[in-house]
Every structure is written in structure tokens, then in C-alpha cells.
């Protein structure tokens, strides 16, 4: 018998640098609640990059960004939605560049990722991580 998947966890954050740490905490608590720990470090790092991009490039005055965590049978999906119509741009930074590696990191750590454009009302950047559920503890 297959157990039902938990409802997606969703939260909106203000467009402020301190939100990035709050996003990590939100995702970490959600994964712990769901018993997902095998890819938690990859998920936290990628959601930090996406939240940083949303704060830096994706928000418009008076609007924050939304983070959604969804469980599937064999994967966790994170989505970061922002209201800016500004398109993502994959960069090719040089060794001396201090920015521009976030999407490359996302591609290296997640199993797949992409962008859903919403026209003039923003976009959602998503990434999917294949996971193995944490083993159930035997009763004492």
C-alpha cells in the first residue's frame, strides 16, 4: 500500500537578504517533517541560490517571492516564484568572477531543473531531486 504524499509546503518571503536563511530553514524543516534527508544538503544549497536570485534579480518593489516544496514518490521538487518578468540568463563566469555560478550549481546538484515563464507576471524556477525516503524506525 502506497502512503499518500504530503501536501505541498508553500510560503512567501519578503525581498530581503535575510530571507535566504529563512528559506533554508523552511525547506529544512519541511524535509525533516517528511523524513527526507538523503539529498537535503543539495536541496538546501540550491534553494539558497534560487532565493538569492529572487531577492537580487526577481522581485519588484512591494512584492516578495514564493517558495514551494513538493514531495513526489521518488523526488522532492522545489520552486521559487517571483513577480519579475526578467528572464533568467545562464552565465559563463571566468575564474575571477564572484557571481554568475548559481544556475550552473543548480544544474550540477539537481536531477533536473527549468523555468516556467508567466509572461509579465513573473516566473517560477524549479528543480527536482530524486530521493530515497528515510527508513522507518522500528518500535522499541
Legacy VTK file of the C-alpha trace (Angstrom):
# vtk DataFile Version 3.0
C-alpha trace
ASCII
DATASET POLYDATA
POINTS 140 float
0.000 0.000 0.000
1.405 3.359 -1.012
1.202 6.173 1.527
-0.268 9.473 0.326
2.191 12.226 -0.449
2.155 15.212 1.893
0.542 18.415 0.705
2.955 20.893 -0.835
4.507 23.328 1.633
4.356 26.949 0.430
5.488 30.194 1.959
6.034 33.760 0.756
9.125 35.681 1.818
9.980 39.385 1.635
12.528 40.546 -0.904
15.319 40.975 1.646
18.741 39.327 2.035
17.809 37.819 5.419
15.031 35.864 3.697
17.591 33.499 2.157
18.404 31.972 5.565
14.705 31.814 6.403
14.053 29.957 3.148
16.748 27.399 4.027
15.183 26.890 7.459
11.688 26.499 5.978
12.880 23.906 3.459
14.996 22.087 6.049
12.068 21.822 8.496
9.799 20.605 5.701
12.242 17.899 4.581
12.747 16.770 8.183
8.996 16.582 8.731
8.662 14.471 5.589
11.573 12.189 6.535
13.777 13.235 3.620
17.445 13.511 4.477
19.489 11.896 1.698
19.600 14.940 -0.590
18.833 17.620 1.988
22.225 19.344 1.591
21.805 19.599 -2.190
18.241 20.873 -1.819
19.243 23.499 0.776
22.137 24.768 -1.328
20.033 25.009 -4.476
17.096 26.711 -2.776
19.580 29.195 -1.264
20.845 30.028 -4.741
17.324 30.393 -6.119
16.216 32.561 -3.191
19.301 34.751 -3.604
18.490 35.159 -7.304
14.884 36.039 -6.453
15.973 38.684 -3.935
18.686 40.112 -6.190
17.079 39.914 -9.624
13.497 38.694 -9.424
11.491 40.886 -7.148
9.731 44.140 -7.828
9.022 46.855 -5.226
6.331 45.820 -2.769
6.388 42.125 -3.723
8.206 39.158 -2.267
8.797 35.707 -3.681
7.209 32.321 -3.035
8.908 29.014 -2.226
7.056 25.733 -2.713
8.308 22.276 -1.701
6.515 19.278 -3.191
7.017 15.571 -2.459
6.635 13.009 -5.205
7.007 9.218 -4.993
10.730 9.322 -5.643
11.635 13.009 -5.635
11.390 16.384 -3.973
10.704 19.422 -6.098
11.436 22.979 -5.033
10.023 26.015 -6.811
10.891 29.657 -6.334
8.441 32.030 -7.946
8.987 35.749 -8.332
6.936 38.538 -9.892
9.597 39.917 -12.229
9.261 39.341 -15.975
13.077 39.498 -16.185
14.341 36.314 -17.829
16.991 34.063 -16.347
20.350 34.099 -18.017
22.827 31.242 -17.744
26.261 32.804 -17.418
29.755 31.540 -18.140
31.815 33.202 -15.414
35.577 33.400 -15.539
37.798 32.331 -12.643
37.922 35.925 -11.409
34.148 36.477 -11.384
32.469 36.454 -7.981
28.910 35.948 -9.293
27.175 34.010 -12.041
27.530 30.390 -10.902
24.130 29.809 -9.273
22.344 28.215 -12.217
25.391 26.093 -13.046
25.364 24.871 -9.451
21.653 24.110 -9.753
22.337 22.065 -12.881
25.154 20.146 -11.206
23.299 19.268 -7.982
19.697 18.691 -9.063
18.463 15.897 -11.288
16.611 18.357 -13.491
15.624 21.994 -13.429
13.837 24.542 -15.505
11.949 27.790 -15.694
8.241 28.339 -16.201
7.641 31.815 -17.610
4.434 33.598 -16.615
4.753 36.490 -19.055
4.559 39.907 -17.429
3.584 38.395 -14.061
6.886 36.656 -13.382
8.417 33.212 -13.492
8.982 30.087 -11.453
12.367 28.382 -11.318
12.086 24.753 -10.264
14.444 21.914 -9.504
13.834 18.244 -8.865
15.882 15.929 -6.661
15.488 12.151 -6.730
15.351 10.858 -3.179
15.074 7.749 -1.072
12.762 8.149 1.919
14.398 7.888 5.322
13.999 4.397 6.813
11.242 3.999 9.352
12.483 3.427 12.890
11.408 0.135 14.410
9.310 0.440 17.559
11.166 -0.323 20.792
LINES 1 141
140 0 1 2 3 4 5 6 7 8 9 10 11 12 13 14 15 16 17 18 19 20 21 22 23 24 25 26 27 28 29 30 31 32 33 34 35 36 37 38 39 40 41 42 43 44 45 46 47 48 49 50 51 52 53 54 55 56 57 58 59 60 61 62 63 64 65 66 67 68 69 70 71 72 73 74 75 76 77 78 79 80 81 82 83 84 85 86 87 88 89 90 91 92 93 94 95 96 97 98 99 100 101 102 103 104 105 106 107 108 109 110 111 112 113 114 115 116 117 118 119 120 121 122 123 124 125 126 127 128 129 130 131 132 133 134 135 136 137 138 139
